[in-house]
Amino acid sequence: ALFITDPQNDFLSPGGGGWPLVGEEVVASKVVEHEKLLVKTAKDVGIRVFYSPHMYSEKDYKYWDRSKFNAIDQLMFANNMFKQGTWGHQFHPELE
């Protein structure tokens, strides 16, 4: 099986919450193009494709004790990343 993690706007699209940190590398490495090719190839040869999107709810943002977060989670919450129902939480349009 092919397992794709976080194919979402917050990581893969200009304007996403994580774009200032990863955008340059996403473009240079052609991440979206390579993921599209991987998915197409997997489907063409009969390999199942699974997606693992990140998501935080309004309750998570409101009630979680951020003092216990690691640095990456602190960064994601500081940038409102992967908030359920937002554009950033949606899959990149080329990976839907």
Residue pairs with C-beta under 8 A, 6 or more apart in sequence:
1 47
1 48
1 49
1 50
2 38
2 39
2 42
2 47
2 48
2 49
2 50
3 50
3 51
3 52
4 35
4 38
4 39
4 49
4 50
4 51
4 52
4 95
5 51
5 52
6 52
6 53
6 54
6 82
7 35
7 51
7 53
7 91
7 92
7 95
8 16
8 53
8 54
8 82
8 88
8 89
8 90
8 91
8 92
9 15
9 16
9 87
9 88
9 89
9 90
9 91
9 92
10 16
10 17
10 18
10 19
10 54
10 79
10 81
10 82
10 88
10 89
11 18
11 19
11 22
11 26
12 26
12 31
12 32
12 92
12 95
13 19
13 92
13 93
14 23
15 87
16 23
16 81
16 88
17 76
17 79
17 80
17 81
17 82
17 88
18 75
18 76
18 79
18 81
19 26
21 75
25 31
26 32
32 92
32 94
32 95
35 95
36 94
36 95
39 49
39 95
41 47
42 48
42 49
43 49
51 91
53 82
53 89
53 91
54 76
54 81
54 82
54 89
55 82
55 84
55 89
56 76
56 77
56 81
56 82
56 83
56 84
57 83
57 84
58 83
58 84
61 77
61 80
61 83
64 77
66 73
66 74
66 77
69 77
75 81
76 82
80 86
80 88
81 88
82 88
82 89
83 89
